[in-house]
Amino acid sequence: HMYGIMKVLKTLKDEADDIVEYTEAMDSFEAYKNQAEGAAYQSMFVEHSSAKGTPESFLKTAKGDVVNLRKYMGDLAVQLHLDV
C-alpha cells in the first residue's frame, strides 16, 4: 500500500528539475494509483454486483494501471536525481 506517498511527492516538488514536468508526472502517477486501487477493490465484489466483468478482468486492469504507475514513478525519480 502506498499510504502517504502523495504527501511525500508534493513535499519533494521543489527539488525537481522541472516543476511542470514533475507536477504532470505526479498527477498521472496519482491517477493510475487511484485507478489501480479502485480496480483491485472492485475485483473483490464484482461477482456480487451489477458491474460487468470478472475478478480476473478487474485485476488485469489493475495490473495495467500499476505498469503505467511505475513509468511515472520512474519519471519522478529522474526529476529528483534518484537512482532506481
Kinemage of the C-alpha trace (Angstrom):
@kinemage 1
@onewidth
@group {chain A} dominant
@subgroup {mainchain}
@vectorlist {calphas} color= white
{ca his a 1} P 0.000 0.000 0.000
{ca met a 2} L 1.239 3.490 -0.767
{ca tyr a 3} L -0.329 5.381 2.101
{ca gly a 4} L 1.088 8.904 2.290
{ca ile a 5} L 3.030 8.751 -0.988
{ca met a 6} L 1.263 11.783 -2.451
{ca lys a 7} L 2.157 13.903 0.564
{ca val a 8} L 5.808 12.916 0.124
{ca leu a 9} L 5.749 13.620 -3.611
{ca lys a 10} L 4.189 17.046 -3.040
{ca thr a 11} L 6.837 17.834 -0.429
{ca leu a 12} L 9.642 16.914 -2.853
{ca lys a 13} L 8.184 19.039 -5.662
{ca asp a 14} L 10.558 21.947 -5.006
{ca glu a 15} L 13.583 19.690 -5.557
{ca ala a 16} L 12.542 18.714 -9.100
{ca asp a 17} L 14.488 19.900 -12.142
{ca asp a 18} L 11.332 20.955 -13.992
{ca ile a 19} L 8.353 21.698 -11.758
{ca val a 20} L 5.851 21.494 -14.628
{ca glu a 21} L 7.108 18.096 -15.807
{ca tyr a 22} L 7.264 16.861 -12.226
{ca thr a 23} L 3.725 18.025 -11.462
{ca glu a 24} L 2.359 16.408 -14.619
{ca ala a 25} L 4.113 13.120 -13.789
{ca met a 26} L 2.870 13.335 -10.198
{ca asp a 27} L -0.715 13.900 -11.352
{ca ser a 28} L -0.529 10.947 -13.756
{ca phe a 29} L 1.050 8.797 -11.045
{ca glu a 30} L -1.788 9.650 -8.669
{ca ala a 31} L -4.446 8.940 -11.295
{ca tyr a 32} L -3.034 5.488 -12.091
{ca lys a 33} L -2.582 4.743 -8.379
{ca asn a 34} L -6.225 5.551 -7.704
{ca gln a 35} L -7.398 3.568 -10.733
{ca ala a 36} L -5.325 0.523 -9.720
{ca glu a 37} L -6.630 0.641 -6.156
{ca gly a 38} L -10.203 1.002 -7.408
{ca ala a 39} L -9.979 -1.876 -9.865
{ca ala a 40} L -8.350 -4.165 -7.289
{ca tyr a 41} L -11.030 -3.292 -4.744
{ca gln a 42} L -13.832 -3.861 -7.261
{ca ser a 43} L -12.406 -7.275 -8.132
{ca met a 44} L -13.394 -8.465 -4.657
{ca phe a 45} L -17.069 -7.622 -5.146
{ca val a 46} L -17.749 -7.819 -8.883
{ca glu a 47} L -19.355 -11.261 -8.663
{ca his a 48} L -21.986 -9.901 -6.270
{ca ser a 49} L -22.726 -6.644 -8.058
{ca ser a 50} L -24.352 -5.457 -11.249
{ca ala a 51} L -20.955 -4.453 -12.671
{ca lys a 52} L -19.867 -6.258 -15.786
{ca gly a 53} L -16.653 -8.239 -15.647
{ca thr a 54} L -14.889 -10.879 -13.646
{ca pro a 55} L -12.468 -10.593 -10.747
{ca glu a 56} L -9.730 -11.558 -13.177
{ca ser a 57} L -10.638 -8.797 -15.626
{ca phe a 58} L -10.563 -6.177 -12.877
{ca leu a 59} L -7.213 -7.475 -11.636
{ca lys a 60} L -5.859 -7.369 -15.198
{ca thr a 61} L -6.949 -3.731 -15.404
{ca ala a 62} L -5.289 -3.012 -12.042
{ca lys a 63} L -2.073 -4.644 -13.246
{ca gly a 64} L -2.054 -2.432 -16.351
{ca asp a 65} L -2.558 0.618 -14.158
{ca val a 66} L 0.379 -0.430 -11.951
{ca val a 67} L 2.600 -0.808 -15.036
{ca asn a 68} L 1.715 2.773 -16.034
{ca leu a 69} L 2.138 3.982 -12.450
{ca arg a 70} L 5.668 2.569 -12.387
{ca lys a 71} L 6.535 4.509 -15.553
{ca tyr a 72} L 5.539 7.764 -13.891
{ca met a 73} L 7.348 6.741 -10.707
{ca gly a 74} L 10.487 6.449 -12.837
{ca asp a 75} L 9.863 9.869 -14.360
{ca leu a 76} L 9.556 11.353 -10.867
{ca ala a 77} L 12.796 9.675 -9.782
{ca val a 78} L 14.621 11.147 -12.787
{ca gln a 79} L 13.331 14.624 -11.909
{ca leu a 80} L 14.674 14.159 -8.366
{ca his a 81} L 18.002 12.601 -9.475
{ca leu a 82} L 17.246 9.347 -7.650
{ca asp a 83} L 18.823 6.098 -8.787
{ca val a 84} L 16.263 3.321 -9.204
